[in-house]
Amino acid sequence: MTKWHAAYIQNAYQELKRGTTRKQLDTLNINATGKRVLDVGCGPGNLLVALSTDAPELLIGVDVDETFLVFGRSQVENSIDPPAAVPILLRASLPILPFADETFDLVTCFLVMPHVPDDRLALAELARVLKPGGTLAISGHGFGFPLRYLKRFRLKPLQMYIASLIYRCTRKKWIRNTLQNDKKICNLLNSIGVVPEMRHYNQKILGCVATYWIKAIKSETNPKAIQ
Ligand SMILES: C[S@@+](CC[C@H](N)C(=O)[O-])C[C@H]1O[C@@H](n2cnc3c(N)ncnc32)[C@H](O)[C@@H]1O
């Protein structure tokens, strides 16, 4: 386990203990009771622990990082008291999820968009596994996020802005879109038949969104083709 993993895990489980993780779900009015739930990019399983207390019918977490999965599997067992649902943690990576179309009532994907190379492909895959009428909850970083690093790492904000600019100008798939305009994410969601219902920001720095949360519903009546 790297120092970064250890620090991330410590912070994530502190936030869970403080109730911040649950608050994020409550702010979006998300309840997993009786639902089939998938958490994509589940990391060390912190959101899964929060979701499990709602007693979902099925609770699965997927992540690309084996270190998080190994920690998550042992941690969720220790953190969850029966009769709360025990989550299953699997290795999988956006934009390819190993699930059939329309499997889940609720798909969560918190702070993973900054890590995926192609926003549209990632969102389309999340929508594919969602049932019509199902809920997608995502979060990511906006243009205010790098400003949080100004004091500690002087070059990091610059690196993030340059990466974002290159992504925009070239649409190259090898560079990550670490910062997103949440309005554009909403437009993308609309274009694939997943209608944003609620948008929330935790912090604005110099008028720019640092972290955004979006809750969107997959259209039941007229789902658009998802390519
Ligand atoms: C910032 S962490 C967020 C973890 C957790 N969702 C949370 O809110 O605390 C980002 C997670 O996304 C995972 N990740 C990155 N790229 C991914 C991909 N293409 N598919 C699935 N997970 C990915 C990382 O391994 C990491 O666990």
PDBQT file of the ligand as one rigid body, heavy atoms in Angstrom, charges set to zero:
ROOT
HETATM    1  C1  LIG A 301     -10.981   9.850  -5.632  1.00  0.00    +0.000 C 
HETATM    2  S1  LIG A 301     -11.288   8.141  -5.513  1.00  0.00    +0.000 S 
HETATM    3  C2  LIG A 301     -13.018   8.107  -5.048  1.00  0.00    +0.000 C 
HETATM    4  C3  LIG A 301     -13.362   6.906  -4.219  1.00  0.00    +0.000 C 
HETATM    5  C4  LIG A 301     -14.798   6.902  -3.666  1.00  0.00    +0.000 C 
HETATM    6  N1  LIG A 301     -15.762   6.857  -4.753  1.00  0.00    +0.000 N 
HETATM    7  C5  LIG A 301     -15.049   8.095  -2.785  1.00  0.00    +0.000 C 
HETATM    8  O1  LIG A 301     -15.969   8.874  -3.092  1.00  0.00    +0.000 OA
HETATM    9  O2  LIG A 301     -14.349   8.263  -1.803  1.00  0.00    +0.000 OA
HETATM   10  C6  LIG A 301     -11.370   7.647  -7.197  1.00  0.00    +0.000 C 
HETATM   11  C7  LIG A 301     -11.535   6.149  -7.373  1.00  0.00    +0.000 C 
HETATM   12  O3  LIG A 301     -11.820   5.859  -8.733  1.00  0.00    +0.000 OA
HETATM   13  C8  LIG A 301     -11.094   4.702  -9.086  1.00  0.00    +0.000 C 
HETATM   14  N2  LIG A 301     -10.970   4.703 -10.551  1.00  0.00    +0.000 N 
HETATM   15  C9  LIG A 301     -10.145   5.467 -11.305  1.00  0.00    +0.000 A 
HETATM   16  N3  LIG A 301     -10.339   5.217 -12.606  1.00  0.00    +0.000 NA
HETATM   17  C10 LIG A 301     -11.320   4.280 -12.672  1.00  0.00    +0.000 A 
HETATM   18  C11 LIG A 301     -11.963   3.591 -13.741  1.00  0.00    +0.000 A 
HETATM   19  N4  LIG A 301     -11.644   3.828 -15.023  1.00  0.00    +0.000 N 
HETATM   20  N5  LIG A 301     -12.913   2.673 -13.455  1.00  0.00    +0.000 NA
HETATM   21  C12 LIG A 301     -13.248   2.412 -12.159  1.00  0.00    +0.000 A 
HETATM   22  N6  LIG A 301     -12.668   3.037 -11.106  1.00  0.00    +0.000 NA
HETATM   23  C13 LIG A 301     -11.722   3.949 -11.360  1.00  0.00    +0.000 A 
HETATM   24  C14 LIG A 301      -9.784   4.844  -8.339  1.00  0.00    +0.000 C 
HETATM   25  O4  LIG A 301      -9.106   3.617  -8.221  1.00  0.00    +0.000 OA
HETATM   26  C15 LIG A 301     -10.275   5.378  -7.007  1.00  0.00    +0.000 C 
HETATM   27  O5  LIG A 301     -10.608   4.368  -6.128  1.00  0.00    +0.000 OA
ENDROOT
TORSDOF 0
